Amino acid sequence: MLAAQKSRRSAPWLPVLTCEIAAATLFAAGRAGGLHGTMLLVTPLSLAILGCFIAVDRWSDRYKLRSSADAWIARGYDSARSRYAWRIEELTSRRERKALARSLRSLSNHVAHPVGPSPVPIDVVALRPCLPFFEQLTERLEDVSRPVSASGVLGVERLLTDGATSPLYGAPGDTRLVLTDLLDRLEVRR
């Protein structure tokens, strides 16, 4: 089971690359052998299409696996010894934290100094009183010397991306309360 999960988490584009190389090799061999027209193209094109189908299947499996891991972590199960340790590592990585901090900083800058209409439908006026909370959240994510919980990082990710449930995009809820809750959820409980 673990090997299957690991192979599904590997690069989903790898089958495309492998099949494209094989298709190019077959095309070159067919061309060198004197094939032309459909005789030359059928097998290489079939291999190329197969690689795309395998990649789409892997992307789908990867999405499902990540979704189940996120659901597990959102419920508060973020032990490094769990079967979703790979996702916990992804969420708490320096790279993910820095990316989320950049997004929060960009959002804060837009709320503090709006320049024209926003490409994202946020209520700048309603979010302006929350700027100190955004700053605290950004600083907490940027401070990589202190560990963060995976469920907290997942919460910040959903705050920024989930248009249906995030108060940033007009979902009901007190934005300040959500942000202070996220600050608390980022703390690692031992």
ABEGO torsion letter per residue (X at the ends): XAAAAAAAABBAAAAAAAAAAAAAAAAAAAAAAGBBEAAAAAAAAAAAAAAAAAAAAAAAAAAAAAAAAAAAAAAGBABAABAAAAAAAAAABAAAAAAAAAAAAAAAAAAABBBEBBABBBBAAAAAAAAAAAAAAAAAAABAABBBBAAAAAAAAAAAABAAABAAAGBBEBAAAAAAAAAAAABBBX
